[in-house]
């Protein structure tokens, strides 16, 4: 009898747990600004690891196959310094693009209390995201991978395991630019190294055997050419999106501009965090002007509104 009663109690608990997991919208706390932003997506994590491994492979070939065996010390020092600096900036930009909140909208804020706190005008319409139950600001879109609505979301990039949005677009632009530069630099060095080895003895132009040297250089050449084309296109696309004040999703969906577009220069200053300065090229500078102080205010709690389109009633 006791075993039967215990079994029934467990069944009731399991049914209650299932009912709780089916609840579509639950108010949750916002992302803690002091904690690191990171998306737990297997595909994105794998792509991010591959990105770092490819940079380290290029580093290995450039240093141990081309520069260290070179007889010209000045050539090795100059090219080694330039390549390592660009590679370091590329990886730093990748890390910032991956671990920076792209502009996530707080989840579960589609409550009557929160809407009242916005002090909207009568007759104004706001929209609720049915997936994350948040009041969507203008130009925000929901990302199915991040499971959040992202302000000025351009696209979700698996190579940085994150969305490219309002707060991290600068870091993504820098990442594509520095990867394109090291790809171009390594291509030029590969060409010069091949010419040097053809003129000299192959056994003297590298510490590796001639077949291994050729294979390593060809693989680096293929990698550099592929990523030079890819990142150059991405860099140009991102700069174009910034200058036209139109994200990739807005352009793809053909959305009409309901916002007041800014000039190209003003849009660049907004994306890169202020007037032109050397900090534009630094992945370590913070975009202080991009942070809204209201992002981390405690939200009024309440029940989630069921309607996806909410119109402020006329007084």
C-alpha positions as CSV (number, residue, x, y, z in Angstrom):
1,X,0.0,0.0,0.0
2,X,2.8,2.4,0.9
3,X,4.6,1.5,-2.3
4,X,1.5,2.2,-4.4
5,X,1.0,5.6,-2.7
6,X,4.6,6.5,-3.1
7,X,4.4,5.6,-6.8
8,X,1.3,7.7,-7.3
9,X,3.0,10.7,-5.6
10,X,5.9,10.4,-7.9
11,X,3.6,10.3,-10.9
12,X,1.9,13.5,-9.7
13,X,5.3,15.2,-9.3
14,X,6.4,14.2,-12.8
15,X,3.1,15.5,-14.3
16,X,3.5,18.8,-12.4
17,X,7.1,19.1,-13.7
18,X,5.9,18.5,-17.3
19,X,3.2,21.2,-16.9
20,X,5.8,23.6,-15.7
21,X,8.2,23.0,-18.6
22,X,5.3,23.6,-21.1
23,X,4.7,27.1,-19.8
24,X,5.8,29.3,-22.6
25,X,6.6,32.5,-20.8
26,X,8.1,33.0,-17.4
27,X,9.5,36.3,-16.1
28,X,13.2,35.8,-15.6
29,X,16.0,38.0,-14.3
30,X,18.2,40.0,-16.7
31,X,21.7,39.1,-17.7
32,X,24.1,40.1,-15.0
33,X,26.3,42.8,-16.5
34,X,29.2,41.7,-14.3
35,X,29.2,38.2,-15.7
36,X,30.6,37.1,-19.0
37,X,28.2,36.7,-21.9
38,X,28.6,33.2,-23.6
39,X,26.3,31.2,-25.8
40,X,26.2,27.5,-25.1
41,X,25.8,26.4,-28.7
42,X,27.7,23.3,-29.7
43,X,28.1,24.3,-33.4
44,X,29.3,27.8,-32.4
45,X,31.8,26.5,-29.8
46,X,33.3,24.1,-32.4
47,X,33.5,26.9,-35.0
48,X,35.1,29.2,-32.4
49,X,37.7,26.6,-31.5
50,X,38.4,25.9,-35.2
51,X,39.0,29.7,-35.7
52,X,41.6,29.8,-33.0
53,X,43.3,26.6,-34.2
54,X,43.6,27.9,-37.8
55,X,45.2,31.1,-36.5
56,X,47.6,29.0,-34.4
57,X,48.4,26.9,-37.5
58,X,49.2,30.0,-39.5
59,X,51.4,31.2,-36.6
60,X,53.3,27.9,-36.5
61,X,54.0,27.9,-40.3
62,X,54.9,31.6,-40.4
63,X,57.3,31.3,-37.5
64,X,58.9,27.8,-37.7
65,X,58.8,27.3,-41.5
66,X,59.4,30.7,-42.9
67,X,60.8,33.3,-40.5
68,X,63.1,31.4,-38.0
69,X,65.0,29.5,-40.7
70,X,65.5,32.8,-42.7
71,X,69.1,34.1,-42.9
72,X,67.8,37.7,-43.0
73,X,67.4,38.8,-39.4
74,X,65.7,42.1,-40.2
75,X,63.2,40.4,-42.5
76,X,62.3,37.9,-39.8
77,X,62.0,40.5,-37.0
78,X,59.9,42.9,-39.0
79,X,57.5,40.3,-40.4
80,X,57.3,38.4,-37.2
81,X,56.4,41.5,-35.2
82,X,53.8,42.6,-37.8
83,X,52.2,39.2,-38.1
84,X,52.1,38.4,-34.4
85,X,50.6,41.8,-33.6
86,X,47.9,41.4,-36.2
87,X,47.2,37.8,-35.0
88,X,46.9,39.0,-31.4
89,X,44.5,41.7,-32.3
90,X,42.4,39.3,-34.4
91,X,42.1,36.8,-31.6
92,X,41.3,39.6,-29.1
93,X,38.6,41.0,-31.4
94,X,37.2,37.5,-31.8
95,X,37.1,37.0,-28.0
96,X,35.4,40.4,-27.5
97,X,32.8,39.7,-30.3
98,X,32.1,36.3,-28.7
99,X,31.9,37.3,-25.1
100,X,30.1,40.7,-25.4
101,X,26.4,41.0,-24.9
102,X,25.3,42.0,-28.4
103,X,22.3,44.0,-27.1
104,X,20.0,41.4,-25.7
105,X,16.6,42.5,-24.6
106,X,15.5,41.4,-21.1
107,X,13.3,38.3,-21.2
108,X,9.9,38.1,-19.6
109,X,9.3,41.9,-19.4
110,X,6.1,41.8,-21.3
111,X,4.0,42.6,-18.3
112,X,1.4,45.3,-17.6
113,X,3.6,46.8,-14.9
114,X,6.6,47.2,-17.2
115,X,4.6,48.7,-20.1
116,X,3.2,51.2,-17.7
117,X,6.7,52.1,-16.5
118,X,7.6,53.0,-20.1
119,X,5.1,55.9,-20.0
120,X,4.0,55.5,-23.6
121,X,1.6,57.7,-25.4
122,X,-2.1,56.7,-25.7
123,X,-2.7,54.9,-29.0
124,X,1.0,53.8,-29.3
125,X,1.5,50.1,-30.2
126,X,4.2,47.9,-28.8
127,X,5.0,44.3,-29.8
128,X,5.7,41.3,-27.7
129,X,8.1,38.5,-28.8
130,X,6.1,35.3,-28.4
131,X,9.3,33.3,-28.0
132,X,11.1,35.1,-25.2
133,X,8.1,37.1,-23.9
134,X,9.9,40.5,-24.1
135,X,8.7,43.9,-25.3
136,X,10.6,44.3,-28.6
137,X,12.3,47.6,-29.1
138,X,12.4,49.1,-32.6
139,X,14.8,47.2,-34.9
140,X,15.2,44.2,-32.5
141,X,14.9,40.7,-33.8
142,X,14.7,37.3,-32.1
143,X,17.7,34.9,-32.5
144,X,16.7,31.3,-32.3
145,X,20.3,30.3,-31.3
146,X,20.8,32.9,-28.6
147,X,17.1,32.5,-27.6
148,X,16.9,36.3,-27.1
149,X,15.7,39.4,-28.9
150,X,18.8,41.4,-30.0
151,X,18.8,45.1,-30.6
152,X,19.9,46.0,-34.2
153,X,20.7,42.3,-34.9
154,X,22.7,42.0,-38.1
155,X,23.1,38.2,-38.1
156,X,24.1,35.3,-36.0
157,X,27.7,34.3,-36.8
158,X,28.7,30.7,-35.7
159,X,32.4,31.7,-36.2
160,X,32.2,34.0,-33.2
161,X,29.4,31.9,-31.5
162,X,27.3,35.0,-31.0
163,X,24.9,37.4,-32.7
164,X,26.4,40.6,-34.3
165,X,24.3,43.4,-32.8
166,X,24.3,46.9,-31.4
167,X,27.0,46.3,-28.7
168,X,29.6,44.1,-30.4
169,X,29.5,45.0,-34.1
170,X,32.7,47.0,-33.7
171,X,34.6,43.9,-32.5
172,X,33.2,41.8,-35.3
173,X,34.3,44.4,-37.9
174,X,37.8,44.4,-36.3
175,X,37.9,40.6,-36.3
176,X,37.2,40.4,-40.0
177,X,39.6,43.2,-40.8
178,X,42.6,41.7,-38.8
179,X,41.9,38.2,-40.2
180,X,42.0,39.6,-43.7
181,X,45.2,41.4,-43.0
182,X,47.1,38.4,-41.6
183,X,45.7,36.3,-44.4
184,X,47.1,38.8,-47.0
185,X,50.4,39.1,-45.1
186,X,50.9,35.3,-44.9
187,X,50.1,35.0,-48.6
188,X,52.8,37.5,-49.5
189,X,55.3,35.8,-47.2
190,X,54.5,32.4,-48.8
191,X,55.2,33.8,-52.3
192,X,58.5,35.2,-51.2
193,X,59.5,32.0,-49.4
194,X,58.7,29.9,-52.5
195,X,60.8,32.2,-54.6
196,X,63.6,32.1,-52.1
197,X,63.5,28.3,-51.9
198,X,63.6,28.0,-55.7
199,X,66.7,30.1,-55.9
200,X,68.4,28.4,-53.0
201,X,68.7,24.8,-51.8
202,X,65.4,23.5,-50.3
203,X,67.2,21.9,-47.5
204,X,68.6,25.2,-46.4
205,X,65.4,27.4,-46.6
206,X,63.5,25.4,-43.9
207,X,64.2,23.3,-40.9
208,X,61.6,20.8,-42.2
209,X,62.1,18.3,-45.1
210,X,61.3,19.7,-48.6
211,X,58.0,17.6,-48.9
212,X,56.8,18.7,-45.5
213,X,57.7,22.3,-46.2
214,X,55.8,22.3,-49.5
215,X,52.7,20.7,-47.9
216,X,52.7,23.1,-45.0
217,X,53.1,26.1,-47.3
218,X,50.4,25.0,-49.6
219,X,47.9,24.4,-46.8
220,X,48.7,27.9,-45.4
221,X,48.3,29.4,-48.8
222,X,44.9,27.7,-49.3
223,X,43.8,28.8,-45.8
224,X,44.9,32.3,-46.2
225,X,43.3,32.7,-49.7
226,X,40.0,31.3,-48.5
227,X,39.8,33.5,-45.4
228,X,41.1,36.5,-47.2
229,X,38.1,36.4,-49.6
230,X,35.6,35.5,-46.9
231,X,36.6,38.0,-44.3
232,X,37.1,40.8,-46.9
233,X,33.5,40.3,-48.1
234,X,32.2,40.2,-44.5
235,X,34.2,43.4,-43.6
236,X,32.8,45.2,-46.6
237,X,29.3,44.0,-45.9
238,X,29.5,45.2,-42.3
239,X,30.9,48.6,-43.2
240,X,28.2,49.0,-45.8
241,X,25.5,48.1,-43.2
242,X,26.9,50.6,-40.8
243,X,27.1,53.4,-43.4
244,X,23.6,52.7,-44.7
245,X,22.2,52.3,-41.2
246,X,20.5,49.1,-42.2
247,X,21.2,45.7,-40.7
248,X,21.6,42.5,-42.7
249,X,18.2,41.2,-41.4
250,X,16.4,44.4,-42.3
251,X,18.0,44.3,-45.8
252,X,17.1,40.6,-46.2
253,X,13.5,41.1,-45.2
254,X,13.2,44.3,-47.2
255,X,11.9,46.2,-44.2
256,X,11.0,49.8,-44.8
257,X,13.0,52.3,-42.7
258,X,10.6,53.5,-40.0
259,X,13.6,55.0,-38.2
260,X,15.4,58.2,-38.9
261,X,18.6,57.2,-40.7
262,X,21.9,58.9,-39.7
263,X,24.8,59.9,-42.0
264,X,27.6,57.4,-42.7
265,X,30.1,59.2,-40.5
266,X,27.7,59.5,-37.6
267,X,26.8,55.9,-37.9
268,X,30.5,54.9,-37.9
269,X,31.0,57.0,-34.7
270,X,28.0,55.4,-33.1
271,X,29.2,51.8,-34.0
272,X,32.8,52.4,-33.0
273,X,32.1,54.3,-29.7
274,X,32.8,58.0,-30.4
275,X,34.8,60.4,-32.6
276,X,37.6,58.9,-34.7
277,X,40.6,58.0,-32.7
278,X,43.1,55.1,-32.5
279,X,40.7,53.4,-30.1
280,X,38.6,52.6,-33.2
281,X,41.2,49.9,-34.1
282,X,41.5,48.6,-30.5
283,X,39.4,45.6,-29.4
284,X,40.1,46.6,-25.8
285,X,38.2,49.9,-25.8
286,X,34.7,49.8,-24.3
287,X,31.7,51.2,-26.1
288,X,30.6,53.3,-23.2
289,X,28.3,55.4,-25.4
290,X,26.4,52.3,-26.5
291,X,25.3,51.2,-23.0
292,X,21.9,52.2,-21.9
293,X,21.8,52.8,-18.1
294,X,18.3,51.5,-18.0
295,X,19.4,48.1,-19.3
296,X,20.1,46.7,-15.8
297,X,17.3,48.4,-13.9
298,X,15.2,45.9,-11.9
299,X,12.0,45.3,-13.9
300,X,8.5,45.5,-12.4
301,X,7.2,42.0,-11.9
302,X,3.8,40.8,-13.0
303,X,2.0,38.3,-15.2
304,X,3.0,38.0,-18.9
305,X,0.5,39.6,-21.3
306,X,-0.9,37.1,-23.7
307,X,-1.4,39.5,-26.7
308,X,1.6,39.8,-29.1
309,X,0.4,43.3,-30.3
310,X,-0.4,45.6,-27.4
311,X,-2.0,49.0,-28.0
312,X,-1.8,51.6,-25.3
313,X,-5.5,52.5,-24.5
314,X,-6.7,56.0,-25.0
315,X,-7.5,57.9,-21.9
